[in-house]
Amino acid sequence: MNRAKPIRRKLDIKNGRVELSHGSGGRAMAQLINDIFHAAFDNDWLRSNNDQASLDALPGRLVMTTDGYVVSPLFFPGGDIGSLSVHGTINDIAMGGATPKYLSASFIIEEGFPFADLERIAQSMGEASRAAGVPIVTGDTKVVERGKADGVFISTAGVGVLPEEISLSSDKARPGDAVLVSGSMGDHGVAIMSRRENLQFDVEILSDSAPLHGLVADMIAAAGGSLRVMRDPTRGGLAAALNEIALQSDVGFAIEEALIPVKPQVAAACEFLGLDPLYVANEGKLVAICEAQAAETLLAAMRAHPLGKNASMIGHVVEDENNFVEMKTGFGGGRIVDWLSGEQLPRIC
Amino acid sequence: MKYVDEYRDPALAKGLAAAIAAEAEAGRTYRFMEFCGGHTHAISRYGVEDMLPANVRMIHGPGCPVCVLPVGRIDDAIRLAARPDVTLCTYADLMRVPASNGASLLKARAAGADIRMVYSTLDALRIARSEPRREVVFFAIGFETTTPPTALAVRQAKAEGCANFSVFCNHVLTPVAMRAILAGEEEGVPPLDGIVGPAHVSTVIGSRPYEFVATEYHKPVVISGFEPLDVMQSILMLVHQLNQNRCEIENQYARAVVPQGNARALEAIAEVFELRDSFEWRGLGAVAKSALRLRDAFAAFDAERRFEIETKAAADNPACECGAILRGAKRPMDCKLFGTLCTPETPMGSCMVSSEGSCAAHYAYGRFRDRARTQKEGVLQ
């Protein structure tokens, strides 16, 4: 009887593509997971090859979140769906004031997706998670028929810990509080749209995709209990974030357009595309609301961190039964910054 | 931003606001219609209204192509798109316009119709070339601004012999609509004192076609750019004219508009299109010689002939005041549906659909002013 093990061929990452068999639970799937995901994420939990990760008990309150990533295109200036799926989930945890500890990742891959792109995405995720100090400890892989997905969809879940003394929530904004943003608005959305519309700008606009838990830790150290709300202005941008907070806290906002940082190249691209940067997504910025007397201290702490160096105080919370976000325009007039209705659509003339 | 920031300079805006306030005579009210939705959008977005004295009032006009398209034509487009052989290409604004029975192109697409948003007529033509088995119909709407690109696409399709491309033509004419507004000034509604004239339209047709406004209706027109400083300067020019008892067609947008318009664009329009006898406008009703159709020479590219479209009139919601709002007879907040049943998420009328529609602009940018409305009305009356 021949007891020699079968020869294991390596995945042809350069030329190969994902087939249905890579999601079927057989050898092909094990090889895909091993050669691409485990290689990229590499840690003890994954090496144990179980369907779950066994984690030591964490101190404080647990925070958990999950998010799906369906971005198109998958690779964009300044990032890709992989790093985005790590940063986004870390940020969702960080916005509660918690320290992110572990991530899980679930992949839905379209039949025919190139191994090379999958490897590139997985390596980007691995790098992002190592840089952030938040390991991907468990995962899942599914393959769907061609046409049933758009390349690859990624869901990540995250677990973090929240110290007892921190209590941030979107219903805690109070009239008189200060409103701060950590940097320029609209970078991520414009980077995506510039690639999606195949537009060439003279200056490449990079996504701001970044993990914010380090910045948040510095902010909490500086302002502690004076911090009331933190929110990352992702889809719907700053406008959506402020409107959500206004509604949940039953307050209004008075903000000033001239104080809201927007990079000139982002403003120019928005002008060209007929978009308003206040509604465009960010993936590495946050909005913070704090007691007025702590605003300057908080602003200084934000500006001392690389991801908050362009932080700005943009206005304050007001009483308003209509929950309007009112803005003094850069031009000198006034307007509401309302919820976005549907998608931002280009105008016809 | 070069060539943009210059037109949004707050210091210049302050100076213009002071000049308008100084020029506007106390005890006199100035009612100006900004014809174009683009101006409405700029006025709302930059808060121009806040910088005008209480006796200078802006009336939003019908110059939004989406807003003036009647329900029946959207119904036609939805029926066309429902055909299994048809791909309907449309500008994005049209997707959410309410049609009969709560339908819209967006809902039709969700139900399986092949409807694609395009940025230009040439995108639609490109789809026709790449998918020769599909009947690709371009849903053409707009004033004179968007008419030349449609003409060029039709001309190009004919030159190439592109047999699966056609245009559902809904292009309408600005001067005719302006005349309909002025001729129909309603009893009880104070007449307009002047018009902030269209900018992009005028880059095509020039300033001459508005001369009848001065000669027949004795009102000034200032053709204005779309930047907020353009609009404020145009308002100042209108106030000047009125104070000097002049009524002329002046051109604030001299950086792009010449009296005779763009000869090549006008030639393309004339080659491809001819006047319709009558066309229904939402808010204005049937207006004679107010819209275009394809000439017989281009009949093969006319979707109305190719698919034998016969538009049936369809009524708006009876409580919807879009018609009166488009004519300047009412304001968005005068409509019972505004902000309650009719919102940008659930538009009942067309003025709430397009970002250039006066209701949508007021809802998105200006609702906070309604709080102070009573106080301001007191000043006006």
Interface residues (C-beta under 8 A of the other chain):
Chain A: A258 P264 A267 A268 E271 D276 N322 F324 E326 K328 T329 G330 F331 G332 G333 G334 R335 I336 D338 S341 G342 L345 P346 R347 I348 C349
Chain B: M1 V4 R8 P10 A13 K14 A17 G38 H41 S44 R45 Y46 G47 V48 E49 D50 M51 P65 V66 Y91 A92 D93 M95 R96 Y119 I141 G142 F143 T145 T146 H200 P228 T343 P344 E345 S354 S355 E356 A360 Y363 A364 Y365 G366 R367 F368 R369
